[in-house]
Amino acid sequence: MTNSIEELADSDVIFVIGSNTTTAHPLVADRLYRAKKKGATIILADPRKIQLALMADLYVSHALGTDAALLNGIAHIILKNGWQNQDFVDANTEGFDDFKKVVQEYTPERVSQLTGVKVEDLTYMAEKYAKAKNGSIVYCMGITQHTSGVDNVKCLANLAMLTGHIGRASTGVNPLRGQNNVQGACDLGGLPDVYPGYQKVDALDVQHKFENAWQVSLSNKPGLKLPDMLAGLEDGSIKALVVVGENPVMSDPDSNHVVKALKKAELLLVQDIFFNETAELAHVVLPGASFAEKDGTFTNTERRVQRIRKAVEPVGEARADWEILQDLSNRYGFKMDFTSAKGIMEEIAQLTPQYGGISYERLEGEGICWPCPTPDHQGTRFLHANGKFARGKGLFHAIEWRAPAEIVDDEYPFWLTTGRAHVHYHTGTMTRNSPSLHAQMPEGFVEINPTDAEAMGVQESDEVRLSTRRGEITTKVMITDRVKPGVAFVPFHFIEASANVLTNPVFDPICKIPEYKVCSVKVERIS
């Protein structure tokens, strides 16, 4: 997030898109409720009528896969009416003319036709956000899990720069990360093209810096993204795969293909706190410790670094992840000699500029939001203050809307979208091992609109077959107006009706995120 969670409560307009906030991030949703009580305008754009729609001042249900068209349309209206912050644009950005030229083509009438959103609603969204004193954008994987995911986020950045709603308190572009330490994992090198602190692998000065620190020879070639790893297993160029805290059999698109690829590994090593579906294929399973059984830090979605402390000893043979990885590294011939998580944090501070002033001693309170470059720095509540961006000036991107990779046709006439149900979490590795949570939602389902249910002759809890070009599942029907006619929603937590058997293994060309949120599907009644 460019801004802190607490600041949302003081925004006067909050635009939420692609985020089922009340279900996935309830503490953030609490700040939205607080803002609403203070008089803030809440605008929600989501193809599915989620709970947050009940409190929104305006809820629009745009067609699946039309996010960029919607956002370009809002920008068009802002420019047409002169509602942009031209002083901010002129002083702090570049690329504006190319951006303006593209969005001129996204007239309200055209965008309404593409998205299904009324022209008057588009105008309301544009005016409210542009004229806000402090306008915030909140988004999540509803707009990123597309072949155009990077483009969608760039469109949000365009809107924030266009209106000057960036670099100030209670504004900004605020992604809600999918787990408690996704931000921290990315910060500290859990990406294939960067070292800790987003220092580029292919930069020679960075390479030499880490070679000197670790006393090893390092490649300046970026690593592989997950789709490329699976392809490497298939063609034999990759022989072994280490999977840590991940369940790709459940979490990756086209699950049948994933299983085939993993079975080709000469060594599949899985490290996790529970025995999951991927572990069933593993040659070796290493039990990791849960959050309550280890020391360390989590960095949350607002860049806040927080201490975690061991409350109980690990169960059975479980060990802290860093201990397991250190032992593996030493056996591979790369020496590591840390004796505590604190020692690792000290190295992080030495090598990672954003964490340079962070230590365990300073994290005894509520934590610190990076960047915190020096021990006397108090941390950074919001980024890009005074229009100062990491690259110098903010860059507008001229984005054209692209249709999803797979669209409905006569054979597969429904749109399929996937997501989270309120009780469970991701692949269910943890929540389906909780008896109380499992009892609340013991099985999967598909949401379909009452109009479609009537046309198909199905009733609540009837079984249906869902099939795509990748595979098929059977599950029970939940009839609801949360989805529009022609749309089917399937949660991704249940191996018995695994949504990712159906999803399309196509990826954003830049970040390689899969298009989980939209493909075509056939829904059939089972006699």
Stockholm file with secondary structure:
# STOCKHOLM 1.0

chainA/1-527         MTNSIEELADSDVIFVIGSNTTTAHPLVADRLYRAKKKGATIILADPRKIQLALMADLYVSHALGTDAALLNGIAHIILKNGWQNQDFVDANTEGFDDFKKVVQEYTPERVSQLTGVKVEDLTYMAEKYAKAKNGSIVYCMGITQHTSGVDNVKCLANLAMLTGHIGRASTGVNPLRGQNNVQGACDLGGLPDVYPGYQKVDALDVQHKFENAWQVSLSNKPGLKLPDMLAGLEDGSIKALVVVGENPVMSDPDSNHVVKALKKAELLLVQDIFFNETAELAHVVLPGASFAEKDGTFTNTERRVQRIRKAVEPVGEARADWEILQDLSNRYGFKMDFTSAKGIMEEIAQLTPQYGGISYERLEGEGICWPCPTPDHQGTRFLHANGKFARGKGLFHAIEWRAPAEIVDDEYPFWLTTGRAHVHYHTGTMTRNSPSLHAQMPEGFVEINPTDAEAMGVQESDEVRLSTRRGEITTKVMITDRVKPGVAFVPFHFIEASANVLTNPVFDPICKIPEYKVCSVKVERIS
#=GR chainA/1-527 SS CCSCTGGGGGCSEEEEESCCHHHHCHHHHHHHHHHHHTTCEEEEECSSCCGGGGTCSEEECCCTTCHHHHHHHHHHHHHHTTCSCHHHHHHHEECHHHHHHHHTTCCHHHHHHHHCCCHHHHHHHHHHHHHCSSEEEEECHHHHSSTTHHHHHHHHHHHHHHHTCSSSTTCSEEECCSSTTHHHHHHTTCSTTEETTTEETTCHHHHHHHHHHHTSCCCCSCCCCHHHHHHHHHHTSCCEEEEESCCHHHHSSSHHHHHHHHTTCSEEEEEESSCCTTGGGCSEEEEBCCGGGCCEEEECTTSEEEEECCCSCCSTTCBCHHHHHHHHHHHHTCCCCCCSHHHHHHHHHHHCGGGTTCCTGGGSSSCEESCCCSTTCCCCSSSSGGGCBTTBSEECCCCCCCCCSSCCCSSSCEEEEEECCSSCCTTSTTGGGCHHHHHHSCSCEEEECHHHHHHHTCCTTCEEEEECSSCEEEEEEEECTTSCTTEEEEESCCGGGCGGGTSEEEECTTTCCEETTCEEEEEEECC
#=GC SS_cons         CCSCTGGGGGCSEEEEESCCHHHHCHHHHHHHHHHHHTTCEEEEECSSCCGGGGTCSEEECCCTTCHHHHHHHHHHHHHHTTCSCHHHHHHHEECHHHHHHHHTTCCHHHHHHHHCCCHHHHHHHHHHHHHCSSEEEEECHHHHSSTTHHHHHHHHHHHHHHHTCSSSTTCSEEECCSSTTHHHHHHTTCSTTEETTTEETTCHHHHHHHHHHHTSCCCCSCCCCHHHHHHHHHHTSCCEEEEESCCHHHHSSSHHHHHHHHTTCSEEEEEESSCCTTGGGCSEEEEBCCGGGCCEEEECTTSEEEEECCCSCCSTTCBCHHHHHHHHHHHHTCCCCCCSHHHHHHHHHHHCGGGTTCCTGGGSSSCEESCCCSTTCCCCSSSSGGGCBTTBSEECCCCCCCCCSSCCCSSSCEEEEEECCSSCCTTSTTGGGCHHHHHHSCSCEEEECHHHHHHHTCCTTCEEEEECSSCEEEEEEEECTTSCTTEEEEESCCGGGCGGGTSEEEECTTTCCEETTCEEEEEEECC
//
